[in-house]
């Protein structure tokens, strides 16, 4: 187990550039590797570079991928490009051959989908389009009509910046003057070529990835992010102030009425939430599932906080490919004890006896849906031959980690919770027989309350959510992790206050079924995230195809489910603290 964790941590935290990097001598060969290709609008749909008939070496030399780059879909291999350190290349042929009609059609199909290719020069990623389309009027005997022409780029220009004997930055451009027109079903004679220029820079090797981060930051409208945060912060201030004033005024009246001498007569002595004091602490139905979801939500909250801390210290810079995926897997495995502990602690407090079963359920309430969705998505990717499909050895490694780390830690956390004092001491012991529930109006129903509870937290984060979607499901690079952390804190605060307010209105109606309602109300933001994902897919992106559809909605379902569990746990905790506080304050006969 230690060896596996060491490998995973090494892939996450040790990946990237060393302090000095490779020291090149003049005329020494600089490594140029090709990675993958895929439609610009479908980032999850990627294929091996040589799946199109590009010039390839007689013997391919695959790159040794670490865990993170494999998760990111990298499939680097050798190329024919021969770049020499500090050697200017005006023009150099790469290869020349004749494209057969079926190969021409494959290139045309790729150009129609705006295929993007990716290469690595000394470990630095560069991208470019393989071709372009042009639509213009063409004369025919019957008149003039628009016709689309397809052009394949045949020349690449490498612009390399160096500091001393280190490569610092690489810029890759395609020369629109050197292209060839492709016609469907017609063979084409193609000659690929490249050129290279070198220039000196003062940037140190250790800071070379900061150039990519700075370029990504310049590409983002930071003012919009800050306006979004300020808007959300104002929302939090107004919401919390409003709820605090309203609830305090209402509760003050309630406390004044309920704290009266019980011997004094009064018709309203037992009304409102005081009347259900004998039922409000009654354990909820489906206790084991409820506590397992609370435990899993606590684990995901811990995981999210851990990822944000790592992002703030600079672990997820643009060149650290796959680091976020590795960190998520590692932290999820290591925080499994949190799920086991919180789940079993609450389960035993509320009278549960099968704590071991509860521990297993807590370990699987998110893991099982994750593996089901992952299996479907990976099988679809394998069917399409996409590099997004995780290699079999990586799949077994993840399963092994979950088997020898996640599951045992969940059991250990449950055992720790079982050994401590778990006596449940509610302010008001539950009655033997539950009281009859009053008729609940439709606007106080669970579905309507979930809509109200999820809308406000979602409105506080939806602008930032758009930029995250554009990064995860597009080609933008997200680097504003400080703003993301503030948005996350605001999300938790709004969720907590909204859930407390709705819980009070529920028990004021003498409805004591607050346990599940608080979880559903808090977690309803996850439903809004999934709804926004569907809106983004159809109206804010140009994604298409079965593979991209399965990837997008499969993983967005998991993200939304994770939001549901995490915020549901937050909502339950705050509602529990609130209810315990108000019932500890009043006098109960």
C-alpha positions in Angstrom: 0.0 0.0 0.0 2.8 2.4 0.8 4.4 1.7 -2.6 1.2 2.5 -4.4 0.7 5.7 -2.5 4.3 6.7 -3.1 3.8 6.2 -6.9 0.6 8.2 -6.9 2.0 11.0 -4.9 5.1 11.1 -7.1 2.9 11.3 -10.2 1.0 14.2 -8.7 3.6 16.2 -6.9 6.9 15.4 -8.6 5.7 15.6 -12.2 6.9 18.5 -14.2 10.1 20.3 -14.7 13.2 20.1 -12.5 15.1 23.1 -11.4 17.7 23.0 -14.2 16.2 20.7 -16.9 18.2 19.1 -19.7 21.3 21.0 -20.7 21.7 21.0 -24.5 24.8 21.5 -26.4 24.7 23.4 -29.7 23.5 21.2 -32.6 22.2 18.6 -30.1 18.8 17.1 -31.0 15.8 18.5 -29.1 13.1 15.9 -28.5 9.9 16.5 -30.6 7.1 14.1 -29.8 3.6 13.9 -31.3 0.7 13.2 -28.9 -2.9 13.1 -30.2 -5.4 14.7 -32.4 -9.2 15.3 -32.1 -12.1 17.6 -32.9 -11.7 21.1 -31.5 -15.2 21.2 -30.1 -15.0 17.7 -28.6 -12.1 17.8 -26.1 -12.8 14.3 -24.8 -12.7 12.8 -28.3 -9.0 12.4 -28.9 -7.1 9.9 -31.0 -3.5 8.8 -31.6 -1.6 11.3 -33.8 -0.8 8.6 -36.5 -4.4 7.6 -36.7 -4.4 10.0 -39.7 -1.8 9.3 -42.4 0.9 11.7 -41.3 4.6 11.1 -41.9 5.7 8.5 -39.3 9.1 7.0 -38.4 9.7 3.4 -39.5 9.8 2.4 -35.9 7.6 4.3 -33.4 9.1 4.8 -29.9 6.3 5.4 -27.4 7.0 7.7 -24.5 7.0 6.4 -20.9 3.9 8.0 -19.4 3.4 8.7 -15.8 0.1 8.1 -14.0 -1.1 11.7 -14.4 -0.3 12.1 -18.1 -2.0 8.7 -18.8 -5.1 9.9 -17.0 -5.0 13.1 -19.1 -5.1 11.0 -22.3 -1.5 11.5 -23.4 -0.1 9.0 -25.9 3.2 10.6 -26.9 5.4 8.9 -29.4 8.4 9.8 -31.6 8.3 11.9 -34.8 10.4 12.7 -37.8 11.0 16.3 -36.8 14.7 17.0 -36.3 15.2 20.1 -34.3 18.8 21.0 -33.3 19.6 23.3 -30.4 20.2 26.9 -31.7 20.2 25.7 -35.3 18.1 27.9 -37.6 16.1 26.0 -40.2 14.8 28.0 -43.2 12.9 25.1 -44.7 13.4 21.4 -44.4 11.4 18.6 -46.0 9.8 16.1 -43.6 8.5 13.6 -46.2 6.7 13.4 -49.5 4.2 10.9 -50.6 0.9 10.4 -52.4 -2.3 10.4 -50.4 -4.7 7.7 -51.6 -8.4 8.6 -52.1 -9.5 7.0 -48.8 -6.7 8.9 -47.0 -7.7 12.2 -48.6 -11.3 11.5 -47.4 -10.0 10.9 -43.9 -8.2 14.2 -43.9 -11.2 16.0 -45.3 -13.4 14.6 -42.6 -10.9 15.7 -39.9 -10.7 19.2 -41.4 -14.5 19.4 -41.4 -14.4 18.7 -37.6 -11.6 21.3 -37.0 -9.2 18.7 -35.9 -6.5 19.9 -33.5 -3.1 18.2 -33.1 -0.8 18.4 -30.1 3.0 18.0 -29.9 5.6 18.2 -27.2 8.9 20.0 -27.8 11.3 19.3 -24.8 8.2 18.5 -22.8 6.4 21.7 -23.7 2.9 21.3 -25.2 2.1 23.0 -28.5 -1.0 22.8 -30.6 -2.3 23.6 -34.1 -5.0 22.9 -36.6 -4.3 20.3 -39.3 -6.1 22.3 -42.0 -8.9 24.8 -42.8 -12.0 25.2 -44.8 -12.9 28.1 -47.1 -16.3 28.8 -48.5 -16.7 31.1 -51.5 -18.6 31.7 -54.7 -17.8 29.4 -57.6 -19.0 29.9 -61.2 -20.9 27.1 -62.9 -22.8 26.9 -66.2 -26.1 27.2 -64.2 -24.9 30.2 -62.2 -22.8 31.1 -59.2 -23.1 29.2 -55.9 -21.0 28.8 -52.8 -18.6 25.9 -52.6 -16.5 24.7 -49.7 -12.8 23.9 -50.3 -10.6 21.9 -47.9 -6.9 22.7 -47.4 -4.3 20.6 -45.6 -1.5 22.5 -43.8 1.8 21.0 -44.9 4.3 23.3 -43.2 5.0 23.9 -39.4 7.1 26.8 -38.0 8.7 26.3 -34.7 9.8 29.4 -32.8 11.9 28.4 -29.8 13.1 30.6 -26.9 16.2 29.5 -25.0 18.1 30.7 -22.0 21.7 29.5 -22.1 21.5 25.8 -22.7 17.9 25.3 -21.7 14.7 25.4 -23.8 12.3 27.9 -22.2 9.3 28.3 -24.6 8.0 27.1 -27.9 5.5 28.6 -30.3 4.1 26.6 -33.2 2.3 28.1 -36.2 1.1 26.7 -39.4 1.9 28.6 -42.7 -1.3 29.3 -44.6 0.8 30.0 -47.7 2.0 26.4 -47.7 -1.1 24.3 -48.0 -2.6 21.9 -50.4 -6.2 21.7 -51.6 -7.9 18.3 -51.1 -10.7 17.1 -53.3 -12.9 14.1 -52.2 -11.9 10.9 -53.7 -9.0 12.4 -55.7 -5.4 11.3 -54.9 -3.1 14.2 -53.8 0.7 14.6 -53.8 1.8 16.0 -50.5 5.1 17.2 -49.2 5.3 18.0 -45.5 8.0 20.4 -44.2 9.0 22.5 -41.2 11.3 25.4 -40.2 12.7 26.6 -36.9 13.9 29.9 -35.4 15.7 30.5 -32.1 15.8 33.5 -29.9 17.4 34.3 -26.5 15.2 35.0 -23.4 16.0 36.0 -19.8 13.4 33.7 -18.3 14.9 31.0 -16.1 14.2 27.3 -16.7 12.4 26.9 -13.4 10.0 29.6 -14.3 9.2 28.5 -17.9 5.8 27.0 -17.0 4.8 30.3 -15.5 4.8 31.7 -19.0 2.0 29.3 -19.9 0.1 30.2 -16.6 0.5 33.9 -17.4 -0.7 33.5 -20.9 -3.7 31.6 -19.6 -4.3 34.4 -17.0 -4.1 37.1 -19.7 -6.7 35.1 -21.7 -9.2 35.4 -18.9 -11.4 38.4 -18.0 -10.3 38.7 -14.3 -12.6 41.6 -13.8 -15.6 39.4 -14.6 -14.5 36.9 -12.0 -14.1 39.6 -9.3 -17.5 41.1 -10.2 -19.0 37.6 -9.9 -17.4 37.2 -6.4 -18.5 40.7 -5.3 -22.0 39.9 -6.5 -22.0 36.6 -4.6 -20.5 38.3 -1.5 -23.2 40.9 -1.5 -25.8 38.2 -1.9 -24.3 36.4 1.1 -24.4 39.5 3.2 -28.0 40.4 2.3 -29.2 36.8 2.6 -27.5 36.1 6.0 -28.6 39.5 7.4 -32.2 39.0 6.2 -32.4 35.5 7.6 -30.7 36.4 10.8 -33.1 39.3 11.4 -36.2 37.4 10.4 -35.3 34.3 12.3 -34.2 36.1 15.4 -37.4 38.1 15.5 -39.5 35.0 15.0 -37.5 32.9 17.4 -37.6 35.6 20.0 -41.3 35.6 19.9 -41.4 31.8 20.0 -39.0 31.7 22.9 -41.0 34.3 24.8 -44.2 32.3 24.3 -42.7 28.9 25.0 -40.7 30.0 28.0 -43.8 31.0 29.9 -44.7 29.2 33.1 -46.3 26.0 32.0 -48.7 26.2 34.9 -50.3 29.4 33.5 -53.2 28.6 31.2 -53.0 29.4 27.5 -54.5 28.1 24.3 -51.2 28.5 22.4 -49.0 26.8 24.8 -48.4 23.8 22.5 -48.4 25.2 19.0 -45.8 25.4 16.2 -42.5 23.7 16.5 -42.8 23.1 20.2 -45.7 20.8 19.7 -43.5 18.3 17.8 -40.8 18.2 20.4 -41.5 14.5 21.0 -41.0 13.6 17.3 -38.4 16.0 16.0 -35.5 13.9 17.2 -37.0 10.6 16.1 -34.4 8.8 13.8 -35.2 9.1 10.1 -36.4 6.2 8.0 -33.7 4.4 6.0 -31.2 5.3 8.7 -28.3 3.3 7.2 -28.6 5.0 3.8 -29.0 8.4 5.3 -25.9 8.2 7.5 -23.9 6.7 4.7 -24.7 9.6 2.5 -23.8 12.1 5.3 -20.5 10.3 5.7 -19.7 10.3 2.0 -20.6 14.0 1.9 -18.2 14.7 4.7 -15.5 12.8 2.7 -16.2 14.8 -0.5 -16.1 18.0 1.5 -12.7 17.1 2.9 -11.5 16.1 -0.6 -12.7 19.4 -2.1 -10.9 21.4 0.6 -7.7 19.4 0.0 -7.8 20.0 -3.7 -8.4 23.8 -3.2 -5.4 23.9 -0.8 -3.2 22.1 -3.3 -4.4 24.5 -6.1 -3.6 27.5 -3.9 0.0 26.4 -3.4 0.5 26.0 -7.1 0.3 22.2 -7.7 -2.1 22.4 -10.7 -0.1 24.7 -13.1 -0.7 24.2 -16.8 2.3 22.0 -17.4 1.5 19.5 -14.6 -0.7 17.3 -16.8 -3.2 15.1 -15.0 -2.1 16.3 -11.6 -5.6 17.2 -10.7 -6.9 13.7 -11.5 -4.1 12.1 -9.6 -4.6 14.3 -6.6 -8.4 13.6 -6.6 -7.8 9.9 -6.6 -5.2 10.0 -3.9 -7.1 12.3 -1.6 -10.3 10.3 -2.1 -8.5 7.1 -1.1 -6.9 8.7 1.9 -10.1 10.4 3.2 -12.2 7.3 3.1 -11.8 7.1 6.9 -13.7 10.4 7.1 -16.7 8.8 5.5 -16.5 5.7 7.7 -16.1 7.8 10.9 -18.9 10.3 10.4 -21.3 7.7 9.0 -20.9 5.2 11.8 -20.8 7.8 14.5 -24.2 9.2 13.5 -25.6 5.7 12.7 -24.7 4.3 16.2 -25.9 7.5 17.9 -29.3 7.1 16.3 -29.6 3.4 17.5 -28.1 1.5 14.5 -26.7 -1.9 15.3 -25.1 -3.1 12.0 -22.2 -0.7 12.0 -20.0 -2.9 9.8 -22.6 -3.0 7.1 -22.9 0.8 7.4 -19.2 1.2 7.0 -19.3 -0.8 3.7 -22.2 1.2 2.5 -20.4 4.5 3.3 -17.4 3.3 1.3 -19.6 2.4 -1.7 -22.3 5.1 -1.8 -20.2 7.2 -4.1 -17.5 4.7 -5.2 -20.0 2.3 -6.8 -21.8 4.9 -9.0 -18.3 6.2 -9.9 -17.1 2.8 -11.1 -20.3 2.1 -13.0 -20.1 5.4 -14.9 -16.4 5.1 -15.4 -16.8 1.6 -16.9 -19.5 2.7 -19.3 -17.5 5.8 -20.4 -14.2 3.8 -20.8 -15.9 1.1 -22.8 -17.4 3.6 -25.2 -14.0 5.3 -25.5 -12.3 1.9 -26.3 -15.0 1.1 -28.9 -14.2 4.4 -30.7 -10.4 3.9 -30.3 -10.0 7.1 -28.4 -6.9 7.9 -26.3 -9.3 9.1 -23.6 -9.8 5.4 -22.7 -7.7 4.6 -19.7 -5.2 1.7 -20.3 -6.0 -1.6 -18.6 -3.0 -1.4 -16.3 -4.1 2.0 -15.0 -7.6 0.7 -14.5 -6.3 -2.2 -12.4 -4.1 0.3 -10.4 -7.1 2.4 -9.5 -9.1 -0.6 -8.5 -6.2 -1.9 -6.4 -5.9 1.5 -4.7 -9.6 1.5 -3.8 -9.4 -2.1 -2.6 -6.3 -1.8 -0.4 -6.6 1.8 0.7 -10.2 3.2 0.4 -12.1 0.3 1.8 -9.8 -0.5 4.7 -9.6 3.1 5.8 -13.4 3.3 5.7 -13.6 0.3 8.0 -10.9 1.8 10.3 -12.8 5.0 10.5 -16.0 3.2 11.4 -14.2 1.1 14.1 -12.8 4.3 15.6 -16.3 5.8 15.7 -17.8 2.6 17.2 -15.3 2.6 20.1 -16.0 6.2 21.3 -19.0 7.4 23.4 -21.9 7.5 20.9 -24.8 8.1 23.3 -27.4 10.2 21.7 -28.7 12.8 24.2 -31.5 14.8 22.5 -33.0 17.7 24.4 -36.4 16.1 23.9 -36.6 12.3 24.0 -38.8 11.0 21.1 -42.3 9.7 21.9 -43.1 6.0 21.6 -45.7 6.6 18.9 -45.2 9.2 16.1 -47.8 11.9 15.9 -50.0 12.4 12.9 -48.6 14.8 10.3 -50.7 17.8 9.4 -51.7 18.5 5.9 -48.8 20.2 4.1 -49.5 22.8 1.4 -48.0 22.2 -2.0 -45.5 25.1 -1.7 -44.1 23.3 1.4 -43.5 20.0 -0.5 -40.1 18.4 -0.8 -39.7 19.2 -4.5 -40.7 22.8 -4.2 -38.5 23.3 -1.2 -35.6 21.7 -3.1 -36.1 24.2 -5.9 -36.0 27.1 -3.5 -33.0 25.7 -1.6 -30.9 25.0 -4.7 -31.5 28.2 -6.6 -29.8 30.7 -4.3 -26.5 28.7 -3.8 -26.4 28.0 -7.5 -26.9 31.7 -8.4 -23.9 32.5 -6.3 -21.5 30.3 -8.3 -23.0 30.0 -11.8 -20.7 32.6 -13.4 -17.6 30.9 -12.0 -19.1 27.6 -13.0 -19.2 28.8 -16.7 -15.5 29.4 -16.7 -14.8 26.0 -15.1 -16.9 24.3 -17.8 -15.0 26.2 -20.5 -11.8 24.9 -19.0 -12.8 21.3 -18.3 -14.9 20.9 -21.5 -12.9 23.3 -23.7 -9.4 24.5 -24.3 -9.2 27.3 -21.8 -6.8 27.0 -18.9 -8.2 27.9 -15.4 -5.7 29.4 -13.0 -7.8 31.7 -10.7 -7.9 29.2 -7.8 -8.1 32.0 -5.2 -11.3 33.3 -6.7 -12.5 29.7 -6.9 -11.8 29.2 -3.2 -13.8 32.3 -2.3 -16.7 31.0 -4.5 -16.6 27.7 -2.7 -16.8 29.3 0.8 -19.7 31.5 -0.3 -21.4 28.4 -1.7 -21.1 26.6 1.7 -22.4 29.7 3.6 -25.4 30.2 1.4 -26.3 26.5 1.5 -26.1 26.5 5.3 -28.3 29.6 5.8 -30.9 28.6 3.2 -31.2 25.1 4.7 -31.6 26.5 8.3 -34.3 28.9 7.1 -36.3 26.2 5.3 -35.9 23.8 8.2 -37.4 26.3 10.5 -40.4 26.9 8.2 -40.9 23.2 8.0 -41.0 22.5 11.7 -43.1 25.6 12.3 -45.7 23.8 10.2 -45.4 20.9 12.6 -43.7 18.7 10.1 -40.9 16.9 11.9 -39.4 15.0 8.9 -36.5 17.4 8.7 -33.6 14.8 8.5 -34.0 13.8 4.9 -35.4 17.2 4.0 -32.3 19.0 5.2 -30.1 16.7 3.2 -32.2 17.1 0.0 -32.5 20.8 0.4 -28.8 21.3 0.9 -27.9 18.9 -1.9 -30.4 20.3 -4.4 -27.7 22.6 -5.8 -26.2 19.5 -7.4 -29.5 19.1 -9.4 -29.0 22.7 -10.6 -25.5 21.9 -11.6 -26.7 19.0 -13.7 -29.4 21.1 -15.3 -26.8 23.8 -16.1 -24.6 21.1 -17.6 -27.4 20.2 -20.0 -27.9 23.8 -20.9 -24.2 24.3 -21.4 -24.0 21.3 -23.7 -26.9 22.4 -25.9 -26.5 26.2 -25.9 -23.0 27.2 -24.9 -20.9 24.7 -26.7 -20.6 22.9 -30.0 -20.0 19.5 -28.6 -21.5 16.6 -30.6 -21.2 12.9 -31.1 -21.9 9.8 -29.0 -18.4 9.7 -27.4 -18.5 13.3 -26.3 -22.1 13.0 -25.1 -21.3 9.9 -23.0 -18.2 11.6 -21.5 -19.9 14.8 -20.8 -23.1 13.6 -19.1 -21.4 10.6 -17.5 -18.9 12.6 -15.6 -21.2 15.6 -15.0 -23.6 13.2 -13.4 -20.8 12.2 -11.0 -19.8 15.8 -10.3 -23.5 16.7 -9.6 -23.9 13.7 -7.4 -20.8 14.7 -5.5 -22.2 18.2 -5.1 -25.4 16.7 -3.8 -23.7 14.6 -1.2 -21.3 17.3 0.0 -23.8 20.1 0.2 -26.4 17.7 1.6 -24.1 16.9 4.5 -23.5 20.7 5.1 -27.2 21.3 5.1 -27.9 18.5 7.5 -25.2 19.6 10.0 -26.4 23.2 10.1 -30.0 22.1 10.4 -29.1 19.7 13.2 -27.2 22.4 15.1 -30.1 24.8 14.7 -32.8 22.4 15.9 -30.8 21.2 18.8 -30.1 24.8 19.9 -33.8 25.9 19.8 -35.1 22.9 21.6 -32.4 23.2 24.3 -33.5 26.8 24.9 -37.2 26.2 25.6 -38.9 24.6 28.6 -40.4 21.2 27.8 -43.0 19.5 30.1 
